[in-house]
Amino acid sequence: MLFPMSHSMTKVTLLGIAMLFCSACTEEQTTWHNAYDIENELHLLTQESDRQVIFARLQEIHQTLPLYIQREQQIASLEGEMAKWLVTLNTSLRNAPLHHATIENCESWRRAMEVSWQQELSLLNERAKEVWRVMLATCKA
């Protein structure tokens, strides 16, 4: 009787360790400590020559951003500029063509940004223009 109990406990323990490991891996991929970290990552993405890398990172940011925002709000560590960047990323990527593995053309990215922000690209704030530069690097790389 002791063996089945310890065997099931082992399964539960291994499952718990696996879940912790997987969540730690996900959190490592999007770890920004301040607004500078976001700006730096976006700048580095504009320098990336492999558009698949840029596209994959934008997809990852888009998918993990709501959880990241929620986690940051829960620990109340959102500084003003950081909060502005998170809102900018969330708004900018809301309608972005990130739903499949192909790279969309620049026109698709532009329309998505304008729909998300409900204004022309030229009227976007500087943070949104930085996200646009990353999108432009994706479709032109």
N, C-alpha and C positions, 0 to 999 in steps of 0.2 A: 504494500500500500504506500510505503514511503517513496518508492521509485517513481510511480506515475506522478505523484505530487511534485517531486523535485524536477522531474522531466518537464512538466508543464510550467513550472516556475522558471526553468532554464529558457524555454521558448519565449515566455513573457519578457524575461530579462534581455534576451538577444533582440527581440523585437523593439524593446525600449531603446537599447543602445543604437540599433540601426536607425530608428526615428530621430534620435538626437544627432547622430552623425549626418544624416541627410539634411536636417534643418540647419545644422551648422554650415554645411557646404553651401546651401542656398543663401544664407545670410552673408557669407563671405563674398559672394558675387556682387552684392549691392551693399557696400558698407561705406557710407559717406558720413564723415564726422562734422562737416561744416560746408558752407556754400562753396568755399574754395575747392573742395574735393569734387563737387559736381562740375564746376567750371573747368577744372583740370581734366576730368574724364572727357567732357565734351570736346575740349580742345584737342586732346589726344585722338579722339575718334575722327576729327576732321583731318588729321594727319595720316590716318590709316589708309593704305592703298588697296586692301582687300575688302571689297564692298560686302562680301558675305559676312565678314567679321563685324563690320559696322551694323549691318542689318540684324544679325543675331543679337548683338548687344542692345540695340533699340527694342527688339522684341522682348528680351529679358527684362529691361527696365520697365517696359509697359506692363508686363505681367506681374512683376514684383512690387511695383510702385504703391499700389493700394495697401498691401501688407506692410510695406516699409513706413508709409505715412501713419498707419494705424499704430504700429509699434512705437514710433517716435512720439506720437501724441500720448500714448499710454505712459511713457516714462517722462513726459513733459520736458523734453530736451530740445524742443524745436526753437532755434533762434530765428529772429526775424528774416534775415536774408535766406537762410536755409528753407524756411517755410515758403518764401516767395519762389525759390527754385523748384521745390517739389510741386507746387501748384502749376508753375510754368510747364514742367515736364508732363504732368498729368494732363493739362489742357492741350498741349502740343501733340501728344501722342494719342489723344482720345480717338480721333478719326483717321489716324495714320494707316496706310495700307500695310499692316503688319500681320495679316491673317493667313498668309501662305508664304512659302519659301522662295518665291521669286522676287526679284528686285523690281519695284515699280518705277515708272519713269518720273522725271522731275515734275511733270504737270500733275500727276496723281498726288505727289507729296505736297505741292503748292496748294492744290484744292483742299486737301485734308487740313492743312494748317489754317487756311482762310475760313473754312467751315468751323473748325474748333474755336478759333478766336473771333469769328464773325466780323472780320475786317481784312483789308488787303495786307499783304506781306510788308509793304513799306510802312505801315502804321503799327507794326508789332513793337513791343518793348524790347529792350536789348537782350534780355534773357531768352525770349522767344526767338529772336533773330539768331542767337547762338544755336538753339535747337534746329532751326531751319538750316543753318550751315552744315550741321551734321547730316541732316536729311539730304541736302544737296550733294554732299560728299558721297553718300550712299548711291544715289542714282547716277552720278557722273564718274565714279571710280572705275 
